[in-house]
């Protein structure tokens, strides 16, 4: 899984952007969890989790998102999750829109 963690120059405010370019399934989530935690430990700005290119997410992927949210909350950092319309529907079905702040975006 290729990931990108960098400040987003397009955003008016500084953000830590975490981009998942493939599906969030168990074998990728175990590796990403350590990387995400290391980045969150250093973070001092709002965090954006970009899942727009993700078409499949399993329970490990959801757990990764929840873990990221908890780490952000510990540091008082807002977390926004960008999702494509399919993931938006999936997360709403699971009522995770009550937990996360979602922004729906089309795949580029």
ABEGO torsion letter per residue (X at the ends): XBBBBBBBAABABBBBBBBBABBBBAAAAAAAAAAAAAAAAABABBBBBBAAABABBBAAAAAAAAAAAAAAAAAGBBBBBBBBAAAAAAAAAAGAAAABBBBBBBBX
